[in-house]
Amino acid sequence: MGAAYLIAGHIFQTDCKKEVPPRGLDFLKQVCESVSIPVFAIGGITQFNVNDALKAGTDGICVMSHLMTCENPGLY
């Protein structure tokens, strides 16, 4: 329908959506395999799980909460 990319989330547990279960890596992998445009993962992405999201096939990540709450966002 003309989209240039997709943002899929939320992948991991996040304080922004405490009452909503994350969709998980299987969901992310299914999305990535189902489309021919880039997919970016969002939701609970941290330095501890970013590689898991990338291994699931995402083309990149979107980070919000972690960068707003970490001590030194310039390191990322």
mmCIF file of the N, C-alpha and C atoms, coordinates in Angstrom:
data_MODEL
# 
_entry.id   MODEL 
# 
loop_
_atom_site.group_PDB 
_atom_site.id 
_atom_site.type_symbol 
_atom_site.label_atom_id 
_atom_site.label_alt_id 
_atom_site.label_comp_id 
_atom_site.label_asym_id 
_atom_site.label_entity_id 
_atom_site.label_seq_id 
_atom_site.pdbx_PDB_ins_code 
_atom_site.Cartn_x 
_atom_site.Cartn_y 
_atom_site.Cartn_z 
_atom_site.occupancy 
_atom_site.B_iso_or_equiv 
_atom_site.pdbx_formal_charge 
_atom_site.auth_seq_id 
_atom_site.auth_comp_id 
_atom_site.auth_asym_id 
_atom_site.auth_atom_id 
_atom_site.pdbx_PDB_model_num 
ATOM 1   N N  . MET A 1 1  ? 0.816  -1.200  0.000  1.00 0.00 ? 1  MET A N  1 
ATOM 2   C CA . MET A 1 1  ? 0.000  0.000   0.000  1.00 0.00 ? 1  MET A CA 1 
ATOM 3   C C  . MET A 1 1  ? 0.854  1.256   0.000  1.00 0.00 ? 1  MET A C  1 
ATOM 4   N N  . GLY A 1 2  ? 2.154  1.103   -0.227 1.00 0.00 ? 2  GLY A N  1 
ATOM 5   C CA . GLY A 1 2  ? 3.014  2.261   -0.357 1.00 0.00 ? 2  GLY A CA 1 
ATOM 6   C C  . GLY A 1 2  ? 3.869  2.598   0.840  1.00 0.00 ? 2  GLY A C  1 
ATOM 7   N N  . ALA A 1 3  ? 3.816  1.790   1.901  1.00 0.00 ? 3  ALA A N  1 
ATOM 8   C CA . ALA A 1 3  ? 4.645  2.077   3.074  1.00 0.00 ? 3  ALA A CA 1 
ATOM 9   C C  . ALA A 1 3  ? 6.114  1.858   2.724  1.00 0.00 ? 3  ALA A C  1 
ATOM 10  N N  . ALA A 1 4  ? 6.970  2.696   3.282  1.00 0.00 ? 4  ALA A N  1 
ATOM 11  C CA . ALA A 1 4  ? 8.404  2.570   3.053  1.00 0.00 ? 4  ALA A CA 1 
ATOM 12  C C  . ALA A 1 4  ? 9.058  1.670   4.099  1.00 0.00 ? 4  ALA A C  1 
ATOM 13  N N  . TYR A 1 5  ? 8.449  1.568   5.281  1.00 0.00 ? 5  TYR A N  1 
ATOM 14  C CA . TYR A 1 5  ? 8.970  0.731   6.359  1.00 0.00 ? 5  TYR A CA 1 
ATOM 15  C C  . TYR A 1 5  ? 7.870  0.501   7.378  1.00 0.00 ? 5  TYR A C  1 
ATOM 16  N N  . LEU A 1 6  ? 8.101  -0.461  8.293  1.00 0.00 ? 6  LEU A N  1 
ATOM 17  C CA . LEU A 1 6  ? 7.171  -0.757  9.386  1.00 0.00 ? 6  LEU A CA 1 
ATOM 18  C C  . LEU A 1 6  ? 7.892  -0.628  10.719 1.00 0.00 ? 6  LEU A C  1 
ATOM 19  N N  . ILE A 1 7  ? 7.155  -0.268  11.731 1.00 0.00 ? 7  ILE A N  1 
ATOM 20  C CA . ILE A 1 7  ? 7.650  -0.299  13.101 1.00 0.00 ? 7  ILE A CA 1 
ATOM 21  C C  . ILE A 1 7  ? 6.801  -1.329  13.840 1.00 0.00 ? 7  ILE A C  1 
ATOM 22  N N  . ALA A 1 8  ? 7.447  -2.363  14.353 1.00 0.00 ? 8  ALA A N  1 
ATOM 23  C CA . ALA A 1 8  ? 6.743  -3.466  15.007 1.00 0.00 ? 8  ALA A CA 1 
ATOM 24  C C  . ALA A 1 8  ? 7.014  -3.445  16.508 1.00 0.00 ? 8  ALA A C  1 
ATOM 25  N N  . GLY A 1 9  ? 5.958  -3.503  17.288 1.00 0.00 ? 9  GLY A N  1 
ATOM 26  C CA . GLY A 1 9  ? 6.149  -3.509  18.732 1.00 0.00 ? 9  GLY A CA 1 
ATOM 27  C C  . GLY A 1 9  ? 4.835  -3.714  19.460 1.00 0.00 ? 9  GLY A C  1 
ATOM 28  N N  . HIS A 1 10 ? 4.902  -3.680  20.740 1.00 0.00 ? 10 HIS A N  1 
ATOM 29  C CA . HIS A 1 10 ? 6.120  -3.630  21.510 1.00 0.00 ? 10 HIS A CA 1 
ATOM 30  C C  . HIS A 1 10 ? 6.660  -5.038  21.705 1.00 0.00 ? 10 HIS A C  1 
ATOM 31  N N  . ILE A 1 11 ? 7.973  -5.172  21.542 1.00 0.00 ? 11 ILE A N  1 
ATOM 32  C CA . ILE A 1 11 ? 8.605  -6.478  21.491 1.00 0.00 ? 11 ILE A CA 1 
ATOM 33  C C  . ILE A 1 11 ? 8.910  -7.025  22.875 1.00 0.00 ? 11 ILE A C  1 
ATOM 34  N N  . PHE A 1 12 ? 9.480  -6.194  23.739 1.00 0.00 ? 12 PHE A N  1 
ATOM 35  C CA . PHE A 1 12 ? 9.833  -6.602  25.100 1.00 0.00 ? 12 PHE A CA 1 
ATOM 36  C C  . PHE A 1 12 ? 8.988  -5.821  26.108 1.00 0.00 ? 12 PHE A C  1 
ATOM 37  N N  . GLN A 1 13 ? 8.950  -6.301  27.331 1.00 0.00 ? 13 GLN A N  1 
ATOM 38  C CA . GLN A 1 13 ? 8.234  -5.601  28.403 1.00 0.00 ? 13 GLN A CA 1 
ATOM 39  C C  . GLN A 1 13 ? 8.781  -4.187  28.539 1.00 0.00 ? 13 GLN A C  1 
ATOM 40  N N  . THR A 1 14 ? 7.882  -3.240  28.720 1.00 0.00 ? 14 THR A N  1 
ATOM 41  C CA . THR A 1 14 ? 8.277  -1.848  28.855 1.00 0.00 ? 14 THR A CA 1 
ATOM 42  C C  . THR A 1 14 ? 7.404  -1.148  29.876 1.00 0.00 ? 14 THR A C  1 
ATOM 43  N N  . ASP A 1 15 ? 7.971  -0.206  30.599 1.00 0.00 ? 15 ASP A N  1 
ATOM 44  C CA . ASP A 1 15 ? 7.205  0.553   31.589 1.00 0.00 ? 15 ASP A CA 1 
ATOM 45  C C  . ASP A 1 15 ? 6.119  1.400   30.941 1.00 0.00 ? 15 ASP A C  1 
ATOM 46  N N  . CYS A 1 16 ? 6.278  1.727   29.666 1.00 0.00 ? 16 CYS A N  1 
ATOM 47  C CA . CYS A 1 16 ? 5.264  2.528   28.963 1.00 0.00 ? 16 CYS A CA 1 
ATOM 48  C C  . CYS A 1 16 ? 3.942  1.776   28.821 1.00 0.00 ? 16 CYS A C  1 
ATOM 49  N N  . LYS A 1 17 ? 4.013  0.457   28.819 1.00 0.00 ? 17 LYS A N  1 
ATOM 50  C CA . LYS A 1 17 ? 2.822  -0.374  28.616 1.00 0.00 ? 17 LYS A CA 1 
ATOM 51  C C  . LYS A 1 17 ? 2.813  -1.514  29.625 1.00 0.00 ? 17 LYS A C  1 
ATOM 52  N N  . LYS A 1 18 ? 2.856  -1.167  30.900 1.00 0.00 ? 18 LYS A N  1 
ATOM 53  C CA . LYS A 1 18 ? 2.953  -2.164  31.973 1.00 0.00 ? 18 LYS A CA 1 
ATOM 54  C C  . LYS A 1 18 ? 1.840  -3.200  31.944 1.00 0.00 ? 18 LYS A C  1 
ATOM 55  N N  . GLU A 1 19 ? 0.652  -2.796  31.546 1.00 0.00 ? 19 GLU A N  1 
ATOM 56  C CA . GLU A 1 19 ? -0.511 -3.693  31.584 1.00 0.00 ? 19 GLU A CA 1 
ATOM 57  C C  . GLU A 1 19 ? -0.692 -4.498  30.299 1.00 0.00 ? 19 GLU A C  1 
ATOM 58  N N  . VAL A 1 20 ? 0.166  -4.278  29.308 1.00 0.00 ? 20 VAL A N  1 
ATOM 59  C CA . VAL A 1 20 ? 0.019  -4.952  28.024 1.00 0.00 ? 20 VAL A CA 1 
ATOM 60  C C  . VAL A 1 20 ? 1.200  -5.898  27.816 1.00 0.00 ? 20 VAL A C  1 
ATOM 61  N N  . PRO A 1 21 ? 0.931  -7.189  27.613 1.00 0.00 ? 21 PRO A N  1 
ATOM 62  C CA . PRO A 1 21 ? 2.034  -8.127  27.402 1.00 0.00 ? 21 PRO A CA 1 
ATOM 63  C C  . PRO A 1 21 ? 2.794  -7.793  26.114 1.00 0.00 ? 21 PRO A C  1 
ATOM 64  N N  . PRO A 1 22 ? 4.109  -7.976  26.125 1.00 0.00 ? 22 PRO A N  1 
ATOM 65  C CA . PRO A 1 22 ? 4.878  -7.728  24.896 1.00 0.00 ? 22 PRO A CA 1 
ATOM 66  C C  . PRO A 1 22 ? 4.547  -8.774  23.842 1.00 0.00 ? 22 PRO A C  1 
ATOM 67  N N  . ARG A 1 23 ? 4.742  -8.413  22.595 1.00 0.00 ? 23 ARG A N  1 
ATOM 68  C CA . ARG A 1 23 ? 4.442  -9.336  21.501 1.00 0.00 ? 23 ARG A CA 1 
ATOM 69  C C  . ARG A 1 23 ? 5.543  -10.359 21.300 1.00 0.00 ? 23 ARG A C  1 
ATOM 70  N N  . GLY A 1 24 ? 6.766  -10.026 21.637 1.00 0.00 ? 24 GLY A N  1 
ATOM 71  C CA . GLY A 1 24 ? 7.857  -10.993 21.616 1.00 0.00 ? 24 GLY A CA 1 
ATOM 72  C C  . GLY A 1 24 ? 8.604  -11.137 20.307 1.00 0.00 ? 24 GLY A C  1 
ATOM 73  N N  . LEU A 1 25 ? 9.655  -11.920 20.386 1.00 0.00 ? 25 LEU A N  1 
ATOM 74  C CA . LEU A 1 25 ? 10.552 -12.103 19.252 1.00 0.00 ? 25 LEU A CA 1 
ATOM 75  C C  . LEU A 1 25 ? 9.929  -12.948 18.140 1.00 0.00 ? 25 LEU A C  1 
ATOM 76  N N  . ASP A 1 26 ? 9.073  -13.893 18.478 1.00 0.00 ? 26 ASP A N  1 
ATOM 77  C CA . ASP A 1 26 ? 8.412  -14.684 17.436 1.00 0.00 ? 26 ASP A CA 1 
ATOM 78  C C  . ASP A 1 26 ? 7.535  -13.795 16.567 1.00 0.00 ? 26 ASP A C  1 
ATOM 79  N N  . PHE A 1 27 ? 6.807  -12.881 17.198 1.00 0.00 ? 27 PHE A N  1 
ATOM 80  C CA . PHE A 1 27 ? 5.994  -11.915 16.454 1.00 0.00 ? 27 PHE A CA 1 
ATOM 81  C C  . PHE A 1 27 ? 6.879  -11.091 15.526 1.00 0.00 ? 27 PHE A C  1 
ATOM 82  N N  . LEU A 1 28 ? 7.983  -10.586 16.068 1.00 0.00 ? 28 LEU A N  1 
ATOM 83  C CA . LEU A 1 28 ? 8.890  -9.757  15.274 1.00 0.00 ? 28 LEU A CA 1 
ATOM 84  C C  . LEU A 1 28 ? 9.424  -10.534 14.073 1.00 0.00 ? 28 LEU A C  1 
ATOM 85  N N  . LYS A 1 29 ? 9.820  -11.763 14.305 1.00 0.00 ? 29 LYS A N  1 
ATOM 86  C CA . LYS A 1 29 ? 10.336 -12.592 13.215 1.00 0.00 ? 29 LYS A CA 1 
ATOM 87  C C  . LYS A 1 29 ? 9.277  -12.823 12.148 1.00 0.00 ? 29 LYS A C  1 
ATOM 88  N N  . GLN A 1 30 ? 8.040  -13.080 12.563 1.00 0.00 ? 30 GLN A N  1 
ATOM 89  C CA . GLN A 1 30 ? 6.947  -13.287 11.609 1.00 0.00 ? 30 GLN A CA 1 
ATOM 90  C C  . GLN A 1 30 ? 6.707  -12.044 10.764 1.00 0.00 ? 30 GLN A C  1 
ATOM 91  N N  . VAL A 1 31 ? 6.727  -10.880 11.400 1.00 0.00 ? 31 VAL A N  1 
ATOM 92  C CA . VAL A 1 31 ? 6.534  -9.636  10.656 1.00 0.00 ? 31 VAL A CA 1 
ATOM 93  C C  . VAL A 1 31 ? 7.656  -9.463  9.641  1.00 0.00 ? 31 VAL A C  1 
ATOM 94  N N  . CYS A 1 32 ? 8.897  -9.633  10.087 1.00 0.00 ? 32 CYS A N  1 
ATOM 95  C CA . CYS A 1 32 ? 10.054 -9.449  9.206  1.00 0.00 ? 32 CYS A CA 1 
ATOM 96  C C  . CYS A 1 32 ? 10.004 -10.386 8.003  1.00 0.00 ? 32 CYS A C  1 
ATOM 97  N N  . GLU A 1 33 ? 9.552  -11.602 8.224  1.00 0.00 ? 33 GLU A N  1 
ATOM 98  C CA . GLU A 1 33 ? 9.484  -12.585 7.143  1.00 0.00 ? 33 GLU A CA 1 
ATOM 99  C C  . GLU A 1 33 ? 8.288  -12.366 6.218  1.00 0.00 ? 33 GLU A C  1 
ATOM 100 N N  . SER A 1 34 ? 7.315  -11.570 6.654  1.00 0.00 ? 34 SER A N  1 
ATOM 101 C CA . SER A 1 34 ? 6.077  -11.410 5.900  1.00 0.00 ? 34 SER A CA 1 
ATOM 102 C C  . SER A 1 34 ? 6.072  -10.212 4.963  1.00 0.00 ? 34 SER A C  1 
ATOM 103 N N  . VAL A 1 35 ? 7.053  -9.335  5.080  1.00 0.00 ? 35 VAL A N  1 
ATOM 104 C CA . VAL A 1 35 ? 7.056  -8.123  4.261  1.00 0.00 ? 35 VAL A CA 1 
ATOM 105 C C  . VAL A 1 35 ? 8.395  -7.962  3.554  1.00 0.00 ? 35 VAL A C  1 
ATOM 106 N N  . SER A 1 36 ? 8.379  -7.156  2.506  1.00 0.00 ? 36 SER A N  1 
ATOM 107 C CA . SER A 1 36 ? 9.612  -6.930  1.753  1.00 0.00 ? 36 SER A CA 1 
ATOM 108 C C  . SER A 1 36 ? 10.206 -5.549  2.019  1.00 0.00 ? 36 SER A C  1 
ATOM 109 N N  . ILE A 1 37 ? 9.634  -4.824  2.962  1.00 0.00 ? 37 ILE A N  1 
ATOM 110 C CA . ILE A 1 37 ? 10.158 -3.510  3.322  1.00 0.00 ? 37 ILE A CA 1 
ATOM 111 C C  . ILE A 1 37 ? 10.846 -3.606  4.683  1.00 0.00 ? 37 ILE A C  1 
ATOM 112 N N  . PRO A 1 38 ? 11.694 -2.647  5.017  1.00 0.00 ? 38 PRO A N  1 
ATOM 113 C CA . PRO A 1 38 ? 12.388 -2.689  6.307  1.00 0.00 ? 38 PRO A CA 1 
ATOM 114 C C  . PRO A 1 38 ? 11.419 -2.681  7.492  1.00 0.00 ? 38 PRO A C  1 
ATOM 115 N N  . VAL A 1 39 ? 11.797 -3.421  8.528  1.00 0.00 ? 39 VAL A N  1 
ATOM 116 C CA . VAL A 1 39 ? 11.031 -3.482  9.778  1.00 0.00 ? 39 VAL A CA 1 
ATOM 117 C C  . VAL A 1 39 ? 11.944 -3.021  10.908 1.00 0.00 ? 39 VAL A C  1 
ATOM 118 N N  . PHE A 1 40 ? 11.430 -2.107  11.732 1.00 0.00 ? 40 PHE A N  1 
ATOM 119 C CA . PHE A 1 40 ? 12.150 -1.610  12.895 1.00 0.00 ? 40 PHE A CA 1 
ATOM 120 C C  . PHE A 1 40 ? 11.413 -2.049  14.151 1.00 0.00 ? 40 PHE A C  1 
ATOM 121 N N  . ALA A 1 41 ? 12.143 -2.571  15.126 1.00 0.00 ? 41 ALA A N  1 
ATOM 122 C CA . ALA A 1 41 ? 11.553 -3.038  16.374 1.00 0.00 ? 41 ALA A CA 1 
ATOM 123 C C  . ALA A 1 41 ? 11.504 -1.901  17.385 1.00 0.00 ? 41 ALA A C  1 
ATOM 124 N N  . ILE A 1 42 ? 10.445 -1.884  18.189 1.00 0.00 ? 42 ILE A N  1 
ATOM 125 C CA . ILE A 1 42 ? 10.294 -0.896  19.255 1.00 0.00 ? 42 ILE A CA 1 
ATOM 126 C C  . ILE A 1 42 ? 9.672  -1.578  20.465 1.00 0.00 ? 42 ILE A C  1 
ATOM 127 N N  . GLY A 1 43 ? 9.947  -1.030  21.625 1.00 0.00 ? 43 GLY A N  1 
ATOM 128 C CA . GLY A 1 43 ? 9.303  -1.519  22.841 1.00 0.00 ? 43 GLY A CA 1 
ATOM 129 C C  . GLY A 1 43 ? 10.219 -2.319  23.730 1.00 0.00 ? 43 GLY A C  1 
ATOM 130 N N  . GLY A 1 44 ? 10.753 -1.675  24.744 1.00 0.00 ? 44 GLY A N  1 
ATOM 131 C CA . GLY A 1 44 ? 11.590 -2.354  25.722 1.00 0.00 ? 44 GLY A CA 1 
ATOM 132 C C  . GLY A 1 44 ? 12.986 -2.683  25.219 1.00 0.00 ? 44 GLY A C  1 
ATOM 133 N N  . ILE A 1 45 ? 13.416 -2.042  24.153 1.00 0.00 ? 45 ILE A N  1 
ATOM 134 C CA . ILE A 1 45 ? 14.738 -2.305  23.584 1.00 0.00 ? 45 ILE A CA 1 
ATOM 135 C C  . ILE A 1 45 ? 15.810 -1.696  24.490 1.00 0.00 ? 45 ILE A C  1 
ATOM 136 N N  . THR A 1 46 ? 16.781 -2.517  24.882 1.00 0.00 ? 46 THR A N  1 
ATOM 137 C CA . THR A 1 46 ? 17.909 -2.059  25.698 1.00 0.00 ? 46 THR A CA 1 
ATOM 138 C C  . THR A 1 46 ? 19.197 -2.649  25.127 1.00 0.00 ? 46 THR A C  1 
ATOM 139 N N  . GLN A 1 47 ? 20.305 -2.257  25.703 1.00 0.00 ? 47 GLN A N  1 
ATOM 140 C CA . GLN A 1 47 ? 21.580 -2.817  25.254 1.00 0.00 ? 47 GLN A CA 1 
ATOM 141 C C  . GLN A 1 47 ? 21.670 -4.308  25.557 1.00 0.00 ? 47 GLN A C  1 
ATOM 142 N N  . PHE A 1 48 ? 20.825 -4.806  26.432 1.00 0.00 ? 48 PHE A N  1 
ATOM 143 C CA . PHE A 1 48 ? 20.851 -6.214  26.808 1.00 0.00 ? 48 PHE A CA 1 
ATOM 144 C C  . PHE A 1 48 ? 20.053 -7.114  25.867 1.00 0.00 ? 48 PHE A C  1 
ATOM 145 N N  . ASN A 1 49 ? 19.109 -6.552  25.107 1.00 0.00 ? 49 ASN A N  1 
ATOM 146 C CA . ASN A 1 49 ? 18.284 -7.392  24.237 1.00 0.00 ? 49 ASN A CA 1 
ATOM 147 C C  . ASN A 1 49 ? 18.280 -6.953  22.773 1.00 0.00 ? 49 ASN A C  1 
ATOM 148 N N  . VAL A 1 50 ? 19.015 -5.911  22.455 1.00 0.00 ? 50 VAL A N  1 
ATOM 149 C CA . VAL A 1 50 ? 19.026 -5.399  21.079 1.00 0.00 ? 50 VAL A CA 1 
ATOM 150 C C  . VAL A 1 50 ? 19.498 -6.462  20.100 1.00 0.00 ? 50 VAL A C  1 
ATOM 151 N N  . ASN A 1 51 ? 20.491 -7.251  20.464 1.00 0.00 ? 51 ASN A N  1 
ATOM 152 C CA . ASN A 1 51 ? 20.977 -8.286  19.548 1.00 0.00 ? 51 ASN A CA 1 
ATOM 153 C C  . ASN A 1 51 ? 19.926 -9.354  19.289 1.00 0.00 ? 51 ASN A C  1 
ATOM 154 N N  . ASP A 1 52 ? 19.090 -9.644  20.277 1.00 0.00 ? 52 ASP A N  1 
ATOM 155 C CA . ASP A 1 52 ? 18.001 -10.601 20.076 1.00 0.00 ? 52 ASP A CA 1 
ATOM 156 C C  . ASP A 1 52 ? 17.020 -10.086 19.025 1.00 0.00 ? 52 ASP A C  1 
ATOM 157 N N  . ALA A 1 53 ? 16.718 -8.805  19.088 1.00 0.00 ? 53 ALA A N  1 
ATOM 158 C CA . ALA A 1 53 ? 15.813 -8.210  18.098 1.00 0.00 ? 53 ALA A CA 1 
ATOM 159 C C  . ALA A 1 53 ? 16.444 -8.244  16.708 1.00 0.00 ? 53 ALA A C  1 
ATOM 160 N N  . LEU A 1 54 ? 17.711 -7.937  16.621 1.00 0.00 ? 54 LEU A N  1 
ATOM 161 C CA . LEU A 1 54 ? 18.399 -7.962  15.328 1.00 0.00 ? 54 LEU A CA 1 
ATOM 162 C C  . LEU A 1 54 ? 18.467 -9.377  14.767 1.00 0.00 ? 54 LEU A C  1 
ATOM 163 N N  . LYS A 1 55 ? 18.692 -10.364 15.622 1.00 0.00 ? 55 LYS A N  1 
ATOM 164 C CA . LYS A 1 55 ? 18.734 -11.760 15.171 1.00 0.00 ? 55 LYS A CA 1 
ATOM 165 C C  . LYS A 1 55 ? 17.373 -12.232 14.674 1.00 0.00 ? 55 LYS A C  1 
ATOM 166 N N  . ALA A 1 56 ? 16.301 -11.616 15.150 1.00 0.00 ? 56 ALA A N  1 
ATOM 167 C CA . ALA A 1 56 ? 14.954 -11.979 14.706 1.00 0.00 ? 56 ALA A CA 1 
ATOM 168 C C  . ALA A 1 56 ? 14.669 -11.462 13.307 1.00 0.00 ? 56 ALA A C  1 
ATOM 169 N N  . GLY A 1 57 ? 15.566 -10.633 12.776 1.00 0.00 ? 57 GLY A N  1 
ATOM 170 C CA . GLY A 1 57 ? 15.417 -10.193 11.393 1.00 0.00 ? 57 GLY A CA 1 
ATOM 171 C C  . GLY A 1 57 ? 15.097 -8.730  11.191 1.00 0.00 ? 57 GLY A C  1 
ATOM 172 N N  . THR A 1 58 ? 14.982 -7.973  12.266 1.00 0.00 ? 58 THR A N  1 
ATOM 173 C CA . THR A 1 58 ? 14.657 -6.562  12.116 1.00 0.00 ? 58 THR A CA 1 
ATOM 174 C C  . THR A 1 58 ? 15.802 -5.807  11.434 1.00 0.00 ? 58 THR A C  1 
ATOM 175 N N  . ASP A 1 59 ? 15.457 -4.777  10.711 1.00 0.00 ? 59 ASP A N  1 
ATOM 176 C CA . ASP A 1 59 ? 16.458 -3.963  10.017 1.00 0.00 ? 59 ASP A CA 1 
ATOM 177 C C  . ASP A 1 59 ? 17.056 -2.897  10.920 1.00 0.00 ? 59 ASP A C  1 
ATOM 178 N N  . GLY A 1 60 ? 16.406 -2.634  12.036 1.00 0.00 ? 60 GLY A N  1 
ATOM 179 C CA . GLY A 1 60 ? 16.891 -1.634  12.971 1.00 0.00 ? 60 GLY A CA 1 
ATOM 180 C C  . GLY A 1 60 ? 15.982 -1.590  14.184 1.00 0.00 ? 60 GLY A C  1 
ATOM 181 N N  . ILE A 1 61 ? 16.291 -0.683  15.079 1.00 0.00 ? 61 ILE A N  1 
ATOM 182 C CA . ILE A 1 61 ? 15.526 -0.581  16.319 1.00 0.00 ? 61 ILE A CA 1 
ATOM 183 C C  . ILE A 1 61 ? 15.157 0.870   16.583 1.00 0.00 ? 61 ILE A C  1 
ATOM 184 N N  . CYS A 1 62 ? 14.139 1.043   17.388 1.00 0.00 ? 62 CYS A N  1 
ATOM 185 C CA . CYS A 1 62 ? 13.715 2.350   17.875 1.00 0.00 ? 62 CYS A CA 1 
ATOM 186 C C  . CYS A 1 62 ? 13.784 2.291   19.400 1.00 0.00 ? 62 CYS A C  1 
ATOM 187 N N  . VAL A 1 63 ? 14.391 3.285   20.004 1.00 0.00 ? 63 VAL A N  1 
ATOM 188 C CA . VAL A 1 63 ? 14.561 3.289   21.453 1.00 0.00 ? 63 VAL A CA 1 
ATOM 189 C C  . VAL A 1 63 ? 14.036 4.607   22.001 1.00 0.00 ? 63 VAL A C  1 
ATOM 190 N N  . MET A 1 64 ? 13.231 4.510   23.048 1.00 0.00 ? 64 MET A N  1 
ATOM 191 C CA . MET A 1 64 ? 12.716 5.715   23.691 1.00 0.00 ? 64 MET A CA 1 
ATOM 192 C C  . MET A 1 64 ? 13.034 5.696   25.178 1.00 0.00 ? 64 MET A C  1 
ATOM 193 N N  . SER A 1 65 ? 12.312 4.910   25.934 1.00 0.00 ? 65 SER A N  1 
ATOM 194 C CA . SER A 1 65 ? 12.395 4.927   27.397 1.00 0.00 ? 65 SER A CA 1 
ATOM 195 C C  . SER A 1 65 ? 13.807 4.718   27.906 1.00 0.00 ? 65 SER A C  1 
ATOM 196 N N  . HIS A 1 66 ? 14.506 3.754   27.345 1.00 0.00 ? 66 HIS A N  1 
ATOM 197 C CA . HIS A 1 66 ? 15.844 3.448   27.843 1.00 0.00 ? 66 HIS A CA 1 
ATOM 198 C C  . HIS A 1 66 ? 16.773 4.662   27.709 1.00 0.00 ? 66 HIS A C  1 
ATOM 199 N N  . LEU A 1 67 ? 16.688 5.354   26.600 1.00 0.00 ? 67 LEU A N  1 
ATOM 200 C CA . LEU A 1 67 ? 17.548 6.529   26.416 1.00 0.00 ? 67 LEU A CA 1 
ATOM 201 C C  . LEU A 1 67 ? 17.116 7.699   27.292 1.00 0.00 ? 67 LEU A C  1 
ATOM 202 N N  . MET A 1 68 ? 15.829 7.779   27.594 1.00 0.00 ? 68 MET A N  1 
ATOM 203 C CA . MET A 1 68 ? 15.347 8.879   28.437 1.00 0.00 ? 68 MET A CA 1 
ATOM 204 C C  . MET A 1 68 ? 15.653 8.656   29.907 1.00 0.00 ? 68 MET A C  1 
ATOM 205 N N  . THR A 1 69 ? 15.960 7.415   30.283 1.00 0.00 ? 69 THR A N  1 
ATOM 206 C CA . THR A 1 69 ? 16.175 7.120   31.704 1.00 0.00 ? 69 THR A CA 1 
ATOM 207 C C  . THR A 1 69 ? 17.601 6.680   32.032 1.00 0.00 ? 69 THR A C  1 
ATOM 208 N N  . CYS A 1 70 ? 18.441 6.469   31.033 1.00 0.00 ? 70 CYS A N  1 
ATOM 209 C CA . CYS A 1 70 ? 19.803 6.022   31.330 1.00 0.00 ? 70 CYS A CA 1 
ATOM 210 C C  . CYS A 1 70 ? 20.662 7.217   31.769 1.00 0.00 ? 70 CYS A C  1 
ATOM 211 N N  . GLU A 1 71 ? 21.756 6.918   32.442 1.00 0.00 ? 71 GLU A N  1 
ATOM 212 C CA . GLU A 1 71 ? 22.614 7.962   32.973 1.00 0.00 ? 71 GLU A CA 1 
ATOM 213 C C  . GLU A 1 71 ? 23.367 8.735   31.904 1.00 0.00 ? 71 GLU A C  1 
ATOM 214 N N  . ASN A 1 72 ? 23.751 8.063   30.814 1.00 0.00 ? 72 ASN A N  1 
ATOM 215 C CA . ASN A 1 72 ? 24.549 8.731   29.796 1.00 0.00 ? 72 ASN A CA 1 
ATOM 216 C C  . ASN A 1 72 ? 24.085 8.284   28.399 1.00 0.00 ? 72 ASN A C  1 
ATOM 217 N N  . PRO A 1 73 ? 23.044 8.905   27.859 1.00 0.00 ? 73 PRO A N  1 
ATOM 218 C CA . PRO A 1 73 ? 22.531 8.476   26.554 1.00 0.00 ? 73 PRO A CA 1 
ATOM 219 C C  . PRO A 1 73 ? 23.532 8.651   25.429 1.00 0.00 ? 73 PRO A C  1 
ATOM 220 N N  . GLY A 1 74 ? 24.545 9.492   25.619 1.00 0.00 ? 74 GLY A N  1 
ATOM 221 C CA . GLY A 1 74 ? 25.556 9.684   24.594 1.00 0.00 ? 74 GLY A CA 1 
ATOM 222 C C  . GLY A 1 74 ? 26.387 8.455   24.328 1.00 0.00 ? 74 GLY A C  1 
ATOM 223 N N  . LEU A 1 75 ? 26.398 7.512   25.265 1.00 0.00 ? 75 LEU A N  1 
ATOM 224 C CA . LEU A 1 75 ? 27.147 6.275   25.073 1.00 0.00 ? 75 LEU A CA 1 
ATOM 225 C C  . LEU A 1 75 ? 26.491 5.354   24.077 1.00 0.00 ? 75 LEU A C  1 
ATOM 226 N N  . TYR A 1 76 ? 25.228 5.592   23.785 1.00 0.00 ? 76 TYR A N  1 
ATOM 227 C CA . TYR A 1 76 ? 24.492 4.707   22.893 1.00 0.00 ? 76 TYR A CA 1 
ATOM 228 C C  . TYR A 1 76 ? 24.385 5.341   21.554 1.00 0.00 ? 76 TYR A C  1 
# 
